[in-house]
Amino acid sequence: MAKIILFQGDSITDAGRSRDNETYAGNGYPTLVKAHLGFEKPGEYLFFNRGVGGNRVPDLYARIVRDVLNLKPDFLSVLIGVNDVWHGIDLANGTGLARYERVYDAFLEEVGAELPDCRIMILEPFVLRGSATDDREDQPDRWTRFRTGVAETAAAARRVADKHGLPFVELQKKFDEACRLESPSYWLSDGVHPTAMGHELIKRAWLAAFAALASV
């Protein structure tokens, strides 16, 4: 029987996926992973992308039954955190660091209790300078708030991963290093959302982590 790989997160994972056709996983890293593993290991995996644009960790937890537990994945990949910061900067609806960590922990605790055989990887939230994150006349500290907030959120995600004994996939350093080769907008179109090349970067980090996870 084919094993189920479930991608969870916000718009970075959503990437325009279809809500009506499970076979269309969007134009981001989930589809790149699907293409690679589907070609290398035909029939071994089923792929589900349930990322939702705009989601924060509380939103992910709110849909845990429909979009995680009911699917009974064998592998679960989670990338979430930038909106927990961004919504606090622009919408007065940020999650807050303590709540982010507490709710993420509760989410993983419940998945572990309900699906004890599910193998999970946590992907690091990331951000670069761009049109969505750079300073503005009315927000001269916008970039600092983004970079500091996402770094703190990523550290919280790492703590939660460590607590549950889960692999943590580093991405911020990889994007920072990639910017030595090309400008931030080459990798993230607006400082948040990956371009095709940015999604390829995530895919490669994802596959390296998955190879170790799948061999356990």
Backbone as JSON Lines, residues from 0, in Angstrom:
{"i":0,"aa":"M","n":[0.84,-1.2,0.0],"ca":[0.0,0.0,0.0],"c":[0.88,1.25,0.0]}
{"i":1,"aa":"A","n":[0.5,2.22,-0.81],"ca":[1.29,3.45,-0.91],"c":[1.25,4.21,0.4]}
{"i":2,"aa":"K","n":[2.37,4.81,0.76],"ca":[2.45,5.62,1.97],"c":[2.07,7.07,1.65]}
{"i":3,"aa":"I","n":[1.43,7.71,2.61],"ca":[0.93,9.07,2.4],"c":[1.93,10.09,2.93]}
{"i":4,"aa":"I","n":[2.28,11.04,2.08],"ca":[3.09,12.19,2.47],"c":[2.17,13.41,2.47]}
{"i":5,"aa":"L","n":[2.1,14.09,3.61],"ca":[1.24,15.26,3.76],"c":[2.08,16.51,3.99]}
{"i":6,"aa":"F","n":[1.86,17.51,3.15],"ca":[2.51,18.81,3.31],"c":[1.54,19.77,4.0]}
{"i":7,"aa":"Q","n":[2.01,20.42,5.06],"ca":[1.17,21.37,5.78],"c":[1.89,22.7,5.94]}
{"i":8,"aa":"G","n":[1.11,23.78,5.96],"ca":[1.7,25.09,6.16],"c":[0.81,26.21,5.67]}
{"i":9,"aa":"D","n":[1.45,27.29,5.24],"ca":[0.75,28.5,4.8],"c":[0.86,28.64,3.29]}
{"i":10,"aa":"S","n":[0.9,29.87,2.78],"ca":[0.91,30.08,1.33],"c":[2.17,29.55,0.67]}
{"i":11,"aa":"I","n":[3.27,29.48,1.4],"ca":[4.51,28.95,0.83],"c":[4.32,27.5,0.44]}
{"i":12,"aa":"T","n":[3.56,26.77,1.24],"ca":[3.24,25.38,0.93],"c":[2.05,25.28,-0.01]}
{"i":13,"aa":"D","n":[1.04,26.09,0.24],"ca":[-0.17,26.11,-0.6],"c":[0.2,26.28,-2.07]}
{"i":14,"aa":"A","n":[0.91,27.36,-2.39],"ca":[1.46,27.6,-3.72],"c":[0.44,27.37,-4.84]}
{"i":15,"aa":"G","n":[-0.8,27.79,-4.6],"ca":[-1.82,27.68,-5.63],"c":[-2.38,26.3,-5.85]}
{"i":16,"aa":"R","n":[-2.3,25.44,-4.86],"ca":[-2.82,24.07,-5.01],"c":[-4.32,24.09,-5.3]}
{"i":17,"aa":"S","n":[-4.81,23.02,-5.88],"ca":[-6.24,22.89,-6.15],"c":[-6.98,22.44,-4.89]}
{"i":18,"aa":"R","n":[-8.15,23.01,-4.66],"ca":[-9.03,22.55,-3.58],"c":[-9.95,21.43,-4.05]}
{"i":19,"aa":"D","n":[-10.03,21.23,-5.34],"ca":[-10.96,20.25,-5.91],"c":[-10.28,19.02,-6.46]}
{"i":20,"aa":"N","n":[-9.0,19.12,-6.75],"ca":[-8.27,18.03,-7.39],"c":[-6.99,17.75,-6.6]}
{"i":21,"aa":"E","n":[-7.0,16.68,-5.82],"ca":[-5.86,16.37,-4.95],"c":[-4.58,16.1,-5.74]}
{"i":22,"aa":"T","n":[-4.7,15.79,-7.02],"ca":[-3.5,15.48,-7.79],"c":[-2.7,16.73,-8.14]}
{"i":23,"aa":"Y","n":[-3.34,17.93,-8.04],"ca":[-2.6,19.17,-8.34],"c":[-2.15,19.79,-7.03]}
{"i":24,"aa":"A","n":[-0.86,19.67,-6.75],"ca":[-0.29,20.1,-5.47],"c":[0.26,21.51,-5.52]}
{"i":25,"aa":"G","n":[-0.1,22.28,-6.55],"ca":[0.37,23.66,-6.63],"c":[1.65,23.79,-7.44]}
{"i":26,"aa":"N","n":[2.23,25.01,-7.39],"ca":[3.43,25.26,-8.19],"c":[4.66,25.49,-7.32]}
{"i":27,"aa":"G","n":[4.67,24.85,-6.14],"ca":[5.77,25.04,-5.22],"c":[6.52,23.76,-4.89]}
{"i":28,"aa":"Y","n":[7.23,23.79,-3.76],"ca":[8.09,22.66,-3.4],"c":[7.33,21.34,-3.23]}
{"i":29,"aa":"P","n":[6.06,21.31,-2.78],"ca":[5.38,20.01,-2.72],"c":[5.3,19.31,-4.08]}
{"i":30,"aa":"T","n":[5.05,20.08,-5.14],"ca":[5.0,19.48,-6.47],"c":[6.39,19.04,-6.92]}
{"i":31,"aa":"L","n":[7.42,19.81,-6.58],"ca":[8.79,19.41,-6.94],"c":[9.18,18.13,-6.23]}
{"i":32,"aa":"V","n":[8.79,18.01,-4.97],"ca":[9.05,16.77,-4.22],"c":[8.26,15.62,-4.83]}
{"i":33,"aa":"K","n":[7.01,15.88,-5.14],"ca":[6.15,14.85,-5.74],"c":[6.74,14.37,-7.06]}
{"i":34,"aa":"A","n":[7.22,15.28,-7.88],"ca":[7.79,14.9,-9.16],"c":[9.03,14.03,-8.97]}
{"i":35,"aa":"H","n":[9.87,14.42,-8.02],"ca":[11.12,13.68,-7.8],"c":[10.84,12.28,-7.24]}
{"i":36,"aa":"L","n":[10.1,12.22,-6.12],"ca":[9.86,10.92,-5.5],"c":[8.94,10.05,-6.35]}
{"i":37,"aa":"G","n":[7.96,10.69,-7.0],"ca":[7.06,9.93,-7.86],"c":[7.77,9.29,-9.03]}
{"i":38,"aa":"F","n":[8.81,9.97,-9.53],"ca":[9.59,9.42,-10.63],"c":[10.56,8.35,-10.15]}
{"i":39,"aa":"E","n":[11.24,8.64,-9.03],"ca":[12.25,7.7,-8.52],"c":[11.63,6.45,-7.92]}
{"i":40,"aa":"K","n":[10.45,6.59,-7.31],"ca":[9.82,5.46,-6.62],"c":[8.35,5.36,-7.03]}
{"i":41,"aa":"P","n":[8.09,4.96,-8.26],"ca":[6.7,4.95,-8.77],"c":[5.77,4.12,-7.89]}
{"i":42,"aa":"G","n":[4.65,4.74,-7.53],"ca":[3.63,4.03,-6.79],"c":[3.86,3.87,-5.3]}
{"i":43,"aa":"E","n":[5.01,4.31,-4.8],"ca":[5.31,4.1,-3.38],"c":[4.62,5.12,-2.47]}
{"i":44,"aa":"Y","n":[4.31,6.29,-3.04],"ca":[3.77,7.35,-2.2],"c":[2.54,8.0,-2.82]}
{"i":45,"aa":"L","n":[1.64,8.45,-1.94],"ca":[0.56,9.36,-2.31],"c":[0.87,10.7,-1.67]}
{"i":46,"aa":"F","n":[0.6,11.78,-2.4],"ca":[0.99,13.11,-1.95],"c":[-0.25,13.99,-1.74]}
{"i":47,"aa":"F","n":[-0.32,14.61,-0.57],"ca":[-1.41,15.54,-0.27],"c":[-0.81,16.87,0.17]}
{"i":48,"aa":"N","n":[-1.25,17.94,-0.46],"ca":[-0.88,19.28,-0.05],"c":[-2.1,19.95,0.58]}
{"i":49,"aa":"R","n":[-2.02,20.25,1.85],"ca":[-3.12,20.92,2.54],"c":[-2.66,22.26,3.14]}
{"i":50,"aa":"G","n":[-1.63,22.86,2.56],"ca":[-1.25,24.2,2.98],"c":[-2.35,25.19,2.67]}
{"i":51,"aa":"V","n":[-2.5,26.21,3.5],"ca":[-3.53,27.22,3.31],"c":[-2.9,28.61,3.44]}
{"i":52,"aa":"G","n":[-3.0,29.4,2.39],"ca":[-2.45,30.75,2.4],"c":[-2.98,31.57,3.55]}
{"i":53,"aa":"G","n":[-2.09,32.32,4.2],"ca":[-2.48,33.18,5.31],"c":[-2.51,32.5,6.67]}
{"i":54,"aa":"N","n":[-2.31,31.19,6.7],"ca":[-2.42,30.48,7.98],"c":[-1.29,30.82,8.94]}
{"i":55,"aa":"R","n":[-1.67,30.87,10.21],"ca":[-0.74,30.93,11.33],"c":[-0.84,29.58,12.06]}
{"i":56,"aa":"V","n":[0.0,29.38,13.05],"ca":[-0.05,28.11,13.77],"c":[-1.42,27.87,14.42]}
{"i":57,"aa":"P","n":[-2.1,28.87,15.0],"ca":[-3.44,28.59,15.53],"c":[-4.43,28.13,14.46]}
{"i":58,"aa":"D","n":[-4.28,28.65,13.23],"ca":[-5.17,28.23,12.13],"c":[-4.9,26.78,11.75]}
{"i":59,"aa":"L","n":[-3.64,26.41,11.73],"ca":[-3.28,25.02,11.44],"c":[-3.86,24.08,12.49]}
{"i":60,"aa":"Y","n":[-3.75,24.48,13.75],"ca":[-4.29,23.64,14.82],"c":[-5.81,23.53,14.72]}
{"i":61,"aa":"A","n":[-6.45,24.61,14.3],"ca":[-7.92,24.6,14.2],"c":[-8.44,23.6,13.18]}
{"i":62,"aa":"R","n":[-7.61,23.26,12.19],"ca":[-8.05,22.31,11.17],"c":[-7.31,20.96,11.27]}
{"i":63,"aa":"I","n":[-6.83,20.64,12.45],"ca":[-6.02,19.45,12.64],"c":[-6.79,18.17,12.32]}
{"i":64,"aa":"V","n":[-8.07,18.12,12.63],"ca":[-8.84,16.89,12.39],"c":[-9.06,16.69,10.9]}
{"i":65,"aa":"R","n":[-9.59,17.72,10.23],"ca":[-9.92,17.59,8.81],"c":[-8.68,17.4,7.94]}
{"i":66,"aa":"D","n":[-7.64,18.18,8.23],"ca":[-6.52,18.27,7.29],"c":[-5.26,17.53,7.74]}
{"i":67,"aa":"V","n":[-5.34,16.84,8.88],"ca":[-4.19,16.03,9.3],"c":[-4.67,14.66,9.77]}
{"i":68,"aa":"L","n":[-5.4,14.64,10.86],"ca":[-5.75,13.35,11.48],"c":[-6.59,12.47,10.57]}
{"i":69,"aa":"N","n":[-7.55,13.07,9.86],"ca":[-8.42,12.27,8.99],"c":[-7.68,11.67,7.8]}
{"i":70,"aa":"L","n":[-6.56,12.29,7.43],"ca":[-5.79,11.81,6.28],"c":[-4.84,10.67,6.66]}
{"i":71,"aa":"K","n":[-4.55,10.55,7.96],"ca":[-3.69,9.49,8.47],"c":[-2.37,9.37,7.69]}
{"i":72,"aa":"P","n":[-1.61,10.45,7.63],"ca":[-0.37,10.4,6.86],"c":[0.68,9.51,7.51]}
{"i":73,"aa":"D","n":[1.52,8.93,6.69],"ca":[2.7,8.22,7.18],"c":[3.85,9.19,7.43]}
{"i":74,"aa":"F","n":[3.86,10.27,6.65],"ca":[4.87,11.32,6.8],"c":[4.16,12.68,6.79]}
{"i":75,"aa":"L","n":[4.56,13.55,7.69],"ca":[3.98,14.89,7.78],"c":[5.1,15.92,7.76]}
{"i":76,"aa":"S","n":[4.99,16.87,6.85],"ca":[5.95,17.97,6.73],"c":[5.21,19.26,7.09]}
{"i":77,"aa":"V","n":[5.79,20.06,8.0],"ca":[5.14,21.3,8.44],"c":[6.09,22.48,8.28]}
{"i":78,"aa":"L","n":[5.62,23.5,7.57],"ca":[6.36,24.76,7.43],"c":[5.39,25.9,7.73]}
{"i":79,"aa":"I","n":[5.54,26.53,8.88],"ca":[4.62,27.59,9.28],"c":[5.3,28.53,10.27]}
{"i":80,"aa":"G","n":[4.97,29.82,10.18],"ca":[5.56,30.76,11.13],"c":[5.64,32.19,10.65]}
{"i":81,"aa":"V","n":[5.82,32.41,9.34],"ca":[6.0,33.79,8.89],"c":[4.75,34.62,9.1]}
{"i":82,"aa":"N","n":[3.57,34.04,8.91],"ca":[2.33,34.8,9.12],"c":[2.08,35.11,10.58]}
{"i":83,"aa":"D","n":[2.59,34.27,11.46],"ca":[2.46,34.52,12.89],"c":[3.15,35.83,13.26]}
{"i":84,"aa":"V","n":[4.19,36.18,12.5],"ca":[4.9,37.45,12.67],"c":[4.25,38.54,11.82]}
{"i":85,"aa":"W","n":[4.05,38.25,10.54],"ca":[3.55,39.23,9.57],"c":[2.21,39.82,9.99]}
{"i":86,"aa":"H","n":[1.31,38.98,10.47],"ca":[-0.01,39.46,10.87],"c":[0.08,40.4,12.07]}
{"i":87,"aa":"G","n":[1.14,40.25,12.86],"ca":[1.34,41.17,13.96],"c":[1.85,42.52,13.51]}
{"i":88,"aa":"I","n":[2.56,42.54,12.39],"ca":[3.1,43.78,11.85],"c":[2.03,44.57,11.09]}
{"i":89,"aa":"D","n":[1.21,43.88,10.32],"ca":[0.26,44.56,9.43],"c":[-1.2,44.48,9.87]}
{"i":90,"aa":"L","n":[-1.58,43.47,10.64],"ca":[-3.0,43.24,10.91],"c":[-3.36,43.25,12.39]}
{"i":91,"aa":"A","n":[-2.4,43.53,13.26],"ca":[-2.65,43.47,14.7],"c":[-3.25,42.13,15.1]}
{"i":92,"aa":"N","n":[-2.79,41.07,14.42],"ca":[-3.33,39.73,14.67],"c":[-2.21,38.7,14.71]}
{"i":93,"aa":"G","n":[-1.04,39.14,15.19],"ca":[0.07,38.22,15.31],"c":[-0.18,37.21,16.41]}
{"i":94,"aa":"T","n":[0.49,36.08,16.31],"ca":[0.27,35.01,17.28],"c":[0.96,35.31,18.61]}
{"i":95,"aa":"G","n":[2.12,35.93,18.55],"ca":[2.93,36.11,19.76],"c":[3.81,34.88,19.95]}
{"i":96,"aa":"L","n":[5.04,35.12,20.38],"ca":[6.03,34.04,20.44],"c":[5.62,32.92,21.4]}
{"i":97,"aa":"A","n":[5.18,33.28,22.59],"ca":[4.82,32.25,23.57],"c":[3.65,31.41,23.09]}
{"i":98,"aa":"R","n":[2.65,32.07,22.49],"ca":[1.48,31.33,21.99],"c":[1.87,30.45,20.81]}
{"i":99,"aa":"Y","n":[2.72,30.96,19.92],"ca":[3.19,30.17,18.78],"c":[3.8,28.86,19.28]}
{"i":100,"aa":"E","n":[4.69,28.96,20.24],"ca":[5.38,27.77,20.73],"c":[4.4,26.83,21.44]}
{"i":101,"aa":"R","n":[3.52,27.4,22.23],"ca":[2.56,26.59,22.99],"c":[1.59,25.85,22.06]}
{"i":102,"aa":"V","n":[1.06,26.54,21.05],"ca":[0.09,25.92,20.15],"c":[0.78,24.91,19.22]}
{"i":103,"aa":"Y","n":[1.99,25.24,18.76],"ca":[2.74,24.3,17.92],"c":[3.0,23.01,18.71]}
{"i":104,"aa":"D","n":[3.4,23.17,19.95],"ca":[3.64,22.02,20.82],"c":[2.37,21.18,20.98]}
{"i":105,"aa":"A","n":[1.25,21.85,21.19],"ca":[-0.02,21.13,21.35],"c":[-0.41,20.4,20.07]}
{"i":106,"aa":"F","n":[-0.18,21.04,18.94],"ca":[-0.46,20.42,17.64],"c":[0.33,19.12,17.49]}
{"i":107,"aa":"L","n":[1.62,19.19,17.75],"ca":[2.48,18.02,17.59],"c":[2.16,16.94,18.63]}
{"i":108,"aa":"E","n":[1.81,17.37,19.82],"ca":[1.42,16.42,20.87],"c":[0.2,15.62,20.44]}
{"i":109,"aa":"E","n":[-0.77,16.32,19.86],"ca":[-2.0,15.64,19.45],"c":[-1.78,14.73,18.25]}
{"i":110,"aa":"V","n":[-0.99,15.2,17.29],"ca":[-0.69,14.34,16.14],"c":[0.04,13.08,16.61]}
{"i":111,"aa":"G","n":[1.0,13.26,17.51],"ca":[1.75,12.11,18.02],"c":[0.88,11.13,18.76]}
{"i":112,"aa":"A","n":[-0.1,11.64,19.5],"ca":[-1.0,10.76,20.26],"c":[-1.96,10.02,19.35]}
{"i":113,"aa":"E","n":[-2.48,10.7,18.34],"ca":[-3.47,10.1,17.43],"c":[-2.84,9.25,16.34]}
{"i":114,"aa":"L","n":[-1.64,9.66,15.9],"ca":[-0.96,8.96,14.8],"c":[0.47,8.63,15.23]}
{"i":115,"aa":"P","n":[0.63,7.7,16.13],"ca":[1.97,7.42,16.71],"c":[3.0,6.94,15.7]}
{"i":116,"aa":"D","n":[2.55,6.4,14.57],"ca":[3.51,5.92,13.57],"c":[3.85,6.95,12.51]}
{"i":117,"aa":"C","n":[3.23,8.12,12.58],"ca":[3.5,9.17,11.61],"c":[4.87,9.78,11.88]}
{"i":118,"aa":"R","n":[5.69,9.86,10.84],"ca":[7.01,10.48,10.98],"c":[6.91,11.93,10.49]}
{"i":119,"aa":"I","n":[7.4,12.83,11.31],"ca":[7.17,14.27,11.12],"c":[8.49,15.0,10.95]}
{"i":120,"aa":"M","n":[8.52,15.97,10.05],"ca":[9.65,16.89,9.96],"c":[9.14,18.33,10.07]}
{"i":121,"aa":"I","n":[9.91,19.16,10.75],"ca":[9.59,20.56,10.95],"c":[10.53,21.41,10.11]}
{"i":122,"aa":"L","n":[9.97,22.24,9.24],"ca":[10.78,23.12,8.4],"c":[10.88,24.51,9.04]}
{"i":123,"aa":"E","n":[12.03,25.12,8.9],"ca":[12.31,26.4,9.53],"c":[11.66,27.56,8.77]}
{"i":124,"aa":"P","n":[10.9,28.42,9.46],"ca":[10.42,29.65,8.82],"c":[11.62,30.53,8.42]}
{"i":125,"aa":"F","n":[11.43,31.34,7.38],"ca":[12.53,32.14,6.85],"c":[11.99,33.43,6.28]}
{"i":126,"aa":"V","n":[12.87,34.39,6.05],"ca":[12.49,35.68,5.47],"c":[13.72,36.34,4.89]}
{"i":127,"aa":"L","n":[13.53,37.12,3.83],"ca":[14.6,37.93,3.25],"c":[14.07,39.35,3.03]}
{"i":128,"aa":"R","n":[14.96,40.26,2.73],"ca":[14.53,41.6,2.35],"c":[13.77,41.54,1.04]}
{"i":129,"aa":"G","n":[12.66,42.29,0.96],"ca":[11.88,42.31,-0.26],"c":[10.75,43.31,-0.15]}
{"i":130,"aa":"S","n":[9.92,43.35,-1.16],"ca":[8.86,44.36,-1.21],"c":[7.87,44.22,-0.06]}
{"i":131,"aa":"A","n":[7.7,43.01,0.46],"ca":[6.76,42.8,1.56],"c":[7.39,43.04,2.93]}
{"i":132,"aa":"T","n":[8.71,43.03,2.99],"ca":[9.38,43.05,4.3],"c":[10.24,44.28,4.53]}
{"i":133,"aa":"D","n":[10.52,45.05,3.5],"ca":[11.46,46.17,3.64],"c":[10.82,47.34,4.38]}
{"i":134,"aa":"D","n":[11.67,48.23,4.87],"ca":[11.21,49.41,5.6],"c":[10.32,50.28,4.72]}
{"i":135,"aa":"R","n":[9.35,50.95,5.38],"ca":[8.46,51.89,4.72],"c":[8.48,53.21,5.48]}
{"i":136,"aa":"E","n":[7.98,54.23,4.85],"ca":[7.98,55.54,5.5],"c":[7.25,55.5,6.84]}
{"i":137,"aa":"D","n":[6.13,54.77,6.87],"ca":[5.37,54.7,8.11],"c":[5.83,53.57,9.03]}
{"i":138,"aa":"Q","n":[6.75,52.73,8.54],"ca":[7.31,51.63,9.33],"c":[8.81,51.56,9.1]}
{"i":139,"aa":"P","n":[9.58,52.48,9.64],"ca":[11.02,52.51,9.39],"c":[11.78,51.33,9.98]}
{"i":140,"aa":"D","n":[11.13,50.57,10.87],"ca":[11.76,49.4,11.47],"c":[11.14,48.1,10.97]}
{"i":141,"aa":"R","n":[10.44,48.16,9.84],"ca":[9.71,47.0,9.34],"c":[10.63,45.8,9.12]}
{"i":142,"aa":"W","n":[11.74,46.0,8.44],"ca":[12.64,44.88,8.15],"c":[13.18,44.28,9.45]}
{"i":143,"aa":"T","n":[13.57,45.11,10.39],"ca":[14.09,44.61,11.66],"c":[13.04,43.78,12.38]}
{"i":144,"aa":"R","n":[11.8,44.24,12.35],"ca":[10.72,43.5,13.01],"c":[10.49,42.14,12.33]}
{"i":145,"aa":"F","n":[10.56,42.13,10.99],"ca":[10.41,40.86,10.27],"c":[11.55,39.91,10.6]}
{"i":146,"aa":"R","n":[12.76,40.38,10.44],"ca":[13.92,39.51,10.61],"c":[14.02,38.99,12.04]}
{"i":147,"aa":"T","n":[13.85,39.9,13.0],"ca":[13.93,39.49,14.4],"c":[12.78,38.57,14.77]}
{"i":148,"aa":"G","n":[11.57,38.94,14.33],"ca":[10.4,38.13,14.67],"c":[10.46,36.74,14.08]}
{"i":149,"aa":"V","n":[10.85,36.63,12.82],"ca":[10.92,35.31,12.19],"c":[12.06,34.49,12.79]}
{"i":150,"aa":"A","n":[13.17,35.13,13.13],"ca":[14.27,34.4,13.77],"c":[13.83,33.84,15.12]}
{"i":151,"aa":"E","n":[13.09,34.62,15.89],"ca":[12.6,34.14,17.19],"c":[11.58,33.02,17.01]}
{"i":152,"aa":"T","n":[10.74,33.15,15.99],"ca":[9.75,32.12,15.69],"c":[10.44,30.83,15.25]}
{"i":153,"aa":"A","n":[11.47,30.96,14.42],"ca":[12.22,29.79,13.98],"c":[12.88,29.08,15.17]}
{"i":154,"aa":"A","n":[13.4,29.86,16.1],"ca":[14.02,29.27,17.28],"c":[12.98,28.51,18.11]}
{"i":155,"aa":"A","n":[11.77,29.06,18.18],"ca":[10.69,28.37,18.89],"c":[10.31,27.08,18.19]}
{"i":156,"aa":"A","n":[10.26,27.12,16.85],"ca":[9.95,25.9,16.08],"c":[11.02,24.84,16.32]}
{"i":157,"aa":"R","n":[12.26,25.27,16.41],"ca":[13.35,24.31,16.68],"c":[13.2,23.7,18.08]}
{"i":158,"aa":"R","n":[12.84,24.54,19.05],"ca":[12.67,24.01,20.41],"c":[11.55,22.98,20.46]}
{"i":159,"aa":"V","n":[10.45,23.27,19.75],"ca":[9.33,22.32,19.72],"c":[9.75,21.02,19.03]}
{"i":160,"aa":"A","n":[10.48,21.15,17.92],"ca":[10.96,19.96,17.22],"c":[11.87,19.13,18.13]}
{"i":161,"aa":"D","n":[12.78,19.8,18.82],"ca":[13.69,19.09,19.72],"c":[12.93,18.4,20.84]}
{"i":162,"aa":"K","n":[11.92,19.07,21.37],"ca":[11.13,18.49,22.46],"c":[10.48,17.19,22.04]}
{"i":163,"aa":"H","n":[10.02,17.13,20.78],"ca":[9.32,15.94,20.29],"c":[10.26,14.98,19.55]}
{"i":164,"aa":"G","n":[11.54,15.3,19.55],"ca":[12.51,14.41,18.89],"c":[12.36,14.35,17.39]}
{"i":165,"aa":"L","n":[12.0,15.49,16.77],"ca":[11.73,15.54,15.34],"c":[12.86,16.25,14.59]}
{"i":166,"aa":"P","n":[13.11,15.87,13.35],"ca":[14.12,16.57,12.55],"c":[13.67,18.0,12.24]}
{"i":167,"aa":"F","n":[14.62,18.91,12.31],"ca":[14.38,20.32,12.03],"c":[15.18,20.69,10.79]}
{"i":168,"aa":"V","n":[14.49,21.13,9.76],"ca":[15.13,21.4,8.46],"c":[15.48,22.89,8.38]}
{"i":169,"aa":"E","n":[16.76,23.21,8.44],"ca":[17.22,24.6,8.39],"c":[17.05,25.16,6.99]}
{"i":170,"aa":"L","n":[16.47,26.35,6.92],"ca":[16.26,27.0,5.62],"c":[16.8,28.43,5.59]}
{"i":171,"aa":"Q","n":[16.73,29.15,6.72],"ca":[17.17,30.55,6.7],"c":[18.61,30.69,6.26]}
{"i":172,"aa":"K","n":[19.5,29.89,6.82],"ca":[20.91,29.95,6.46],"c":[21.11,29.63,4.98]}
{"i":173,"aa":"K","n":[20.34,28.68,4.47],"ca":[20.48,28.32,3.06],"c":[20.05,29.48,2.16]}
{"i":174,"aa":"F","n":[18.98,30.18,2.54],"ca":[18.55,31.33,1.74],"c":[19.56,32.47,1.87]}
{"i":175,"aa":"D","n":[20.1,32.69,3.07],"ca":[21.11,33.73,3.24],"c":[22.34,33.44,2.38]}
{"i":176,"aa":"E","n":[22.75,32.2,2.35],"ca":[23.91,31.81,1.53],"c":[23.6,31.94,0.05]}
{"i":177,"aa":"A","n":[22.37,31.62,-0.35],"ca":[21.99,31.73,-1.76],"c":[22.05,33.18,-2.22]}
{"i":178,"aa":"C","n":[21.81,34.11,-1.3],"ca":[21.84,35.54,-1.66],"c":[23.24,36.03,-1.97]}
{"i":179,"aa":"R","n":[24.25,35.24,-1.69],"ca":[25.61,35.59,-2.12],"c":[25.77,35.37,-3.63]}
{"i":180,"aa":"L","n":[24.9,34.54,-4.17],"ca":[24.96,34.23,-5.6],"c":[24.04,35.11,-6.43]}
{"i":181,"aa":"E","n":[22.87,35.42,-5.86],"ca":[21.89,36.27,-6.55],"c":[21.12,37.07,-5.51]}
{"i":182,"aa":"S","n":[20.41,38.09,-5.97],"ca":[19.68,38.98,-5.08],"c":[18.56,38.23,-4.35]}
{"i":183,"aa":"P","n":[18.1,38.77,-3.21],"ca":[17.01,38.11,-2.48],"c":[15.77,37.86,-3.34]}
{"i":184,"aa":"S","n":[15.44,38.79,-4.23],"ca":[14.24,38.63,-5.05],"c":[14.34,37.49,-6.05]}
{"i":185,"aa":"Y","n":[15.56,37.03,-6.31],"ca":[15.75,35.87,-7.18],"c":[15.22,34.6,-6.49]}
{"i":186,"aa":"W","n":[15.28,34.58,-5.16],"ca":[14.9,33.4,-4.38],"c":[13.51,33.54,-3.77]}
{"i":187,"aa":"L","n":[13.21,34.74,-3.26],"ca":[11.89,35.02,-2.68],"c":[11.35,36.26,-3.36]}
{"i":188,"aa":"S","n":[10.24,36.15,-4.03],"ca":[9.77,37.23,-4.9],"c":[9.52,38.53,-4.16]}
{"i":189,"aa":"D","n":[9.07,38.43,-2.9],"ca":[8.74,39.62,-2.13],"c":[9.38,39.61,-0.74]}
{"i":190,"aa":"G","n":[10.32,38.72,-0.54],"ca":[10.94,38.55,0.77],"c":[10.31,37.45,1.6]}
{"i":191,"aa":"V","n":[9.17,36.93,1.13],"ca":[8.45,35.87,1.84],"c":[8.17,34.67,0.94]}
{"i":192,"aa":"H","n":[7.59,34.92,-0.24],"ca":[7.13,33.83,-1.1],"c":[8.21,33.42,-2.1]}
{"i":193,"aa":"P","n":[8.54,32.13,-2.14],"ca":[9.61,31.68,-3.01],"c":[9.28,31.79,-4.5]}
{"i":194,"aa":"T","n":[10.31,32.06,-5.26],"ca":[10.25,31.9,-6.71],"c":[10.44,30.42,-7.03]}
{"i":195,"aa":"A","n":[10.49,30.08,-8.31],"ca":[10.75,28.69,-8.68],"c":[12.08,28.22,-8.11]}
{"i":196,"aa":"M","n":[13.08,29.11,-8.14],"ca":[14.4,28.74,-7.62],"c":[14.37,28.59,-6.1]}
{"i":197,"aa":"G","n":[13.59,29.43,-5.43],"ca":[13.44,29.3,-3.98],"c":[12.76,28.0,-3.59]}
{"i":198,"aa":"H","n":[11.75,27.63,-4.36],"ca":[11.08,26.35,-4.09],"c":[12.02,25.18,-4.34]}
{"i":199,"aa":"E","n":[12.89,25.31,-5.32],"ca":[13.88,24.25,-5.57],"c":[14.83,24.12,-4.38]}
{"i":200,"aa":"L","n":[15.21,25.25,-3.8],"ca":[16.08,25.21,-2.62],"c":[15.39,24.46,-1.49]}
{"i":201,"aa":"I","n":[14.12,24.77,-1.25],"ca":[13.37,24.08,-0.2],"c":[13.26,22.59,-0.51]}
{"i":202,"aa":"K","n":[12.96,22.28,-1.76],"ca":[12.82,20.87,-2.17],"c":[14.07,20.07,-1.86]}
{"i":203,"aa":"R","n":[15.23,20.65,-2.16],"ca":[16.48,19.9,-1.94],"c":[16.72,19.67,-0.46]}
{"i":204,"aa":"A","n":[16.45,20.68,0.37],"ca":[16.6,20.51,1.81],"c":[15.58,19.49,2.33]}
{"i":205,"aa":"W","n":[14.36,19.55,1.79],"ca":[13.31,18.62,2.19],"c":[13.71,17.18,1.87]}
{"i":206,"aa":"L","n":[14.19,16.95,0.67],"ca":[14.54,15.59,0.26],"c":[15.69,15.02,1.09]}
{"i":207,"aa":"A","n":[16.64,15.86,1.45],"ca":[17.74,15.39,2.29],"c":[17.22,14.95,3.66]}
{"i":208,"aa":"A","n":[16.31,15.74,4.22],"ca":[15.73,15.38,5.52],"c":[14.85,14.14,5.41]}
{"i":209,"aa":"F","n":[14.11,14.04,4.32],"ca":[13.21,12.91,4.14],"c":[13.99,11.61,3.98]}
{"i":210,"aa":"A","n":[15.11,11.67,3.31],"ca":[15.91,10.45,3.11],"c":[16.31,9.86,4.47]}
{"i":211,"aa":"A","n":[16.69,10.73,5.41],"ca":[17.05,10.26,6.74],"c":[15.82,9.79,7.5]}
{"i":212,"aa":"L","n":[14.71,10.52,7.37],"ca":[13.49,10.18,8.09],"c":[12.91,8.85,7.61]}
{"i":213,"aa":"A","n":[12.92,8.64,6.31],"ca":[12.33,7.44,5.73],"c":[13.15,6.18,6.02]}
{"i":214,"aa":"S","n":[14.43,6.37,6.37],"ca":[15.29,5.23,6.63],"c":[15.22,4.75,8.07]}
{"i":215,"aa":"V","n":[14.54,5.53,8.91],"ca":[14.44,5.17,10.33],"c":[13.56,3.93,10.52]}
